[in-house]
Amino acid sequence: MTNLCCKLIHFRIFGSELMEKIMQIFSDLQQIFSDLQIQWSVIEILAVLFSIIYVILAAKENTWCWGAAAISVSLYIYICFTAKLYPETGLQIFYLIMAVFGYFMWNKENKEQIKEWSELKHLIIILIGSITTFFMGYYFSTYTDSQMPIVDSFTTVFSIIATYMVIKKVLGNWLYWIVIDSVAVYLYFSRDLHLTSLLFVAYAIIAVFGYFSWMQKMKTID
């Protein structure tokens, strides 16, 4: 009987401690999800959907990728502006223009063929892009209320470069996108655009497949 009482006392003491720890874990998890404040709007969902369609079709060299791009960037112009990502807003406007330009470039009689630029040309582009990023970041950090101006400027500048490379069907564009998309994951997540952040994770993965797909097609052309 004494032994049983001891076990009951032991259970009540350590059982209550276990319950307290479990309750604390649940409380911590609740706080984490509360701090994240995950927000997935209908506009963002549609923008993400058409963005994924664009990248998949681009990897397949399908001309209709530019139609999906036009819809996606039109939605992102609104999303980025309301999130105070001004360089990114300007980038989306540029994307819209390039979507029209890209459609006609991919449909002309003498269509662009997949090619690669020299290492020297890539180094010069990266140097120019880095300098431009610095000055753009400085401007937006000094004269606007832009959030994360340097990171935002980096993704903006190099996305413009990479988009031009897509239109000209330069193989290396996919390597640029892998880096850009990885940085964009952090940028959008920090601005509570969590679904868009996940989109850029998908972008980076698709970019890897896009690179090898275009490389294979370039070898076939050669």
C-alpha positions as CSV (number, residue, x, y, z in Angstrom):
1,M,0.0,0.0,0.0
2,T,2.8,2.3,0.9
3,N,4.6,1.5,-2.4
4,L,1.4,2.3,-4.3
5,C,1.1,5.6,-2.6
6,C,4.7,6.4,-3.5
7,K,4.0,5.6,-7.1
8,L,0.9,7.8,-7.2
9,I,2.8,10.7,-5.6
10,H,5.7,10.2,-8.1
11,F,3.2,10.2,-11.0
12,R,1.4,13.3,-9.8
13,I,4.7,15.2,-9.4
14,F,6.5,14.1,-12.6
15,G,3.2,13.7,-14.6
16,S,2.3,17.3,-13.9
17,E,5.8,18.4,-14.9
18,L,5.4,16.5,-18.2
19,M,2.1,18.1,-18.8
20,E,3.6,21.5,-18.1
21,K,6.4,20.8,-20.7
22,I,3.8,19.7,-23.3
23,M,1.7,22.7,-22.7
24,Q,4.8,24.9,-23.0
25,I,5.7,23.3,-26.3
26,F,2.2,23.9,-27.7
27,S,2.4,27.5,-26.4
28,D,5.7,28.1,-28.1
29,L,4.4,26.6,-31.4
30,Q,1.3,28.8,-31.2
31,Q,3.6,31.9,-30.7
32,I,5.8,30.9,-33.7
33,F,2.8,30.6,-36.1
34,S,1.4,33.8,-34.6
35,D,4.6,35.6,-35.2
36,L,4.8,34.4,-38.9
37,Q,1.4,35.9,-39.6
38,I,1.1,33.9,-42.8
39,Q,-1.1,35.8,-45.3
40,W,-2.1,34.2,-48.6
41,S,-4.3,36.6,-50.6
42,V,-6.3,35.5,-53.7
43,I,-4.3,38.0,-55.8
44,E,-1.0,36.5,-54.6
45,I,-2.2,32.9,-55.3
46,L,-3.2,33.8,-58.9
47,A,0.1,35.6,-59.4
48,V,2.0,32.6,-58.1
49,L,0.0,30.2,-60.3
50,F,0.7,32.1,-63.5
51,S,4.4,32.6,-62.6
52,I,4.9,28.8,-62.2
53,I,3.1,28.3,-65.6
54,Y,5.5,30.9,-67.1
55,V,8.7,29.3,-65.9
56,I,7.6,25.7,-66.8
57,L,6.7,26.9,-70.4
58,A,9.9,28.9,-70.7
59,A,12.0,25.8,-69.7
60,K,10.1,24.0,-72.6
61,E,10.7,26.9,-75.0
62,N,7.0,27.4,-75.4
63,T,6.0,30.8,-76.7
64,W,2.9,31.0,-74.6
65,C,5.1,31.4,-71.5
66,W,5.1,35.2,-72.3
67,G,1.2,35.3,-72.0
68,A,1.4,33.7,-68.6
69,A,4.2,36.1,-67.7
70,A,2.1,39.1,-68.7
71,I,-0.8,38.1,-66.4
72,S,1.5,37.3,-63.5
73,V,3.5,40.5,-63.6
74,S,0.4,42.6,-63.9
75,L,-0.7,41.2,-60.5
76,Y,2.7,41.6,-59.0
77,I,2.8,45.2,-59.9
78,Y,0.0,45.7,-57.4
79,I,1.5,43.3,-54.8
80,C,4.9,44.8,-54.8
81,F,3.7,48.4,-54.7
82,T,1.5,47.8,-51.7
83,A,4.4,46.0,-49.9
84,K,6.6,49.1,-50.5
85,L,9.0,47.1,-52.7
86,Y,9.5,50.0,-55.1
87,P,12.5,48.7,-57.1
88,E,10.6,45.4,-57.4
89,T,7.5,47.3,-58.6
90,G,9.6,48.9,-61.4
91,L,11.0,45.5,-62.2
92,Q,7.5,44.1,-62.7
93,I,6.6,46.9,-65.1
94,F,9.8,46.1,-67.0
95,Y,8.7,42.4,-67.0
96,L,5.4,43.4,-68.6
97,I,7.2,45.2,-71.4
98,M,9.6,42.3,-71.9
99,A,6.7,39.8,-72.0
100,V,5.4,41.6,-75.1
101,F,8.9,41.9,-76.6
102,G,9.7,38.3,-75.8
103,Y,6.6,37.0,-77.4
104,F,7.4,38.7,-80.7
105,M,11.1,37.8,-80.5
106,W,10.3,34.1,-80.1
107,N,7.8,34.2,-82.9
108,K,9.8,36.0,-85.6
109,E,11.0,34.1,-88.7
110,N,14.6,33.9,-87.7
111,K,14.0,32.6,-84.2
112,E,16.6,32.8,-81.5
113,Q,18.6,29.7,-80.9
114,I,20.0,28.6,-77.5
115,K,23.6,29.8,-77.1
116,E,26.1,30.7,-74.3
117,W,28.1,33.8,-73.7
118,S,31.8,33.9,-72.9
119,E,33.0,33.9,-69.3
120,L,34.5,37.4,-69.8
121,K,31.1,38.7,-70.9
122,H,29.5,37.2,-67.8
123,L,32.1,38.8,-65.5
124,I,31.6,42.2,-67.1
125,I,27.9,41.9,-66.7
126,I,28.2,40.9,-63.1
127,L,30.5,43.8,-62.3
128,I,28.2,46.3,-64.0
129,G,25.2,44.8,-62.2
130,S,26.9,45.0,-58.8
131,I,27.8,48.6,-59.3
132,T,24.3,49.5,-60.4
133,T,22.8,47.6,-57.4
134,F,24.9,49.7,-55.0
135,F,23.8,53.0,-56.5
136,M,20.2,52.0,-56.8
137,G,20.2,50.7,-53.2
138,Y,21.7,53.9,-51.9
139,Y,19.1,56.0,-53.7
140,F,16.1,54.1,-52.4
141,S,17.5,53.8,-48.8
142,T,18.2,57.6,-48.8
143,Y,15.2,59.1,-50.6
144,T,12.3,56.6,-50.1
145,D,10.8,54.4,-47.4
146,S,11.7,51.3,-49.4
147,Q,12.1,48.1,-47.4
148,M,15.5,46.3,-47.8
149,P,16.7,48.5,-50.6
150,I,20.0,46.8,-51.3
151,V,18.5,43.3,-51.5
152,D,15.5,44.6,-53.5
153,S,17.9,46.4,-55.9
154,F,20.0,43.3,-56.3
155,T,17.1,41.2,-57.4
156,T,15.8,44.0,-59.6
157,V,19.0,44.7,-61.5
158,F,20.0,41.1,-62.1
159,S,16.5,40.1,-62.9
160,I,16.5,42.6,-65.7
161,I,19.7,41.2,-67.0
162,A,18.5,37.6,-66.7
163,T,15.2,38.4,-68.4
164,Y,17.1,39.8,-71.4
165,M,19.1,36.7,-71.5
166,V,16.0,34.6,-71.6
167,I,14.7,36.5,-74.6
168,K,18.0,36.1,-76.3
169,K,18.0,32.4,-75.2
170,V,21.4,32.5,-73.5
171,L,21.9,29.3,-71.5
172,G,23.5,31.0,-68.5
173,N,20.3,32.8,-67.7
174,W,19.2,29.8,-65.6
175,L,22.3,30.1,-63.4
176,Y,21.5,33.8,-62.8
177,W,17.9,32.9,-61.9
178,I,19.1,30.3,-59.3
179,V,21.0,32.9,-57.4
180,I,18.3,35.6,-57.9
181,D,15.5,33.3,-56.8
182,S,17.4,32.2,-53.7
183,V,17.8,35.8,-52.6
184,A,14.2,36.6,-53.4
185,V,13.0,33.8,-51.1
186,Y,14.4,35.9,-48.2
187,L,13.2,39.2,-49.6
188,Y,9.5,38.2,-50.0
189,F,9.4,36.2,-46.8
190,S,10.6,39.2,-44.8
191,R,7.7,41.2,-46.3
192,D,5.1,38.7,-45.2
193,L,4.6,37.5,-48.8
194,H,5.0,33.9,-47.8
195,L,3.3,32.2,-50.8
196,T,5.5,34.3,-53.1
197,S,8.5,33.2,-51.1
198,L,7.6,29.6,-51.7
199,L,7.1,30.4,-55.3
200,F,10.8,31.5,-55.6
201,V,11.8,28.2,-54.0
202,A,10.0,26.5,-56.8
203,Y,11.5,28.9,-59.3
204,A,15.0,28.0,-58.1
205,I,14.3,24.3,-58.5
206,I,12.7,24.7,-62.0
207,A,15.7,26.9,-63.0
208,V,18.0,23.9,-62.3
209,F,15.9,21.7,-64.6
210,G,15.6,24.6,-67.2
211,Y,19.4,24.8,-67.3
212,F,20.0,21.1,-68.1
213,S,17.0,21.1,-70.5
214,W,18.4,24.0,-72.5
215,M,21.9,22.5,-72.4
216,Q,20.7,19.3,-73.9
217,K,18.8,21.2,-76.6
218,M,21.9,23.3,-77.4
219,K,24.0,20.2,-77.8
220,T,21.3,18.9,-80.2
221,I,21.5,22.1,-82.3
222,D,25.3,21.9,-82.4
